[in-house]
């Protein structure tokens, strides 16, 4: 959606933004695994959460809260930051 399309969509209304996407993802992964890894390993599960939120919200978030080099270095994925972010936006 372009900036002008978003502005037209939002004009004269209150937008509802989904609230706990990261919490939903964290519940699906074990221990210290960043939920962003689901974008690469289980994209269907990420899409399912997105679909559930589209029933309730006007705007949904991507699974990219911790998709940065520092956080992803913990699990050896710091070299895949761009790939992970692009795929998350695509989902």
Beta strands, then each sheet from edge to edge (+ up, - down):
end
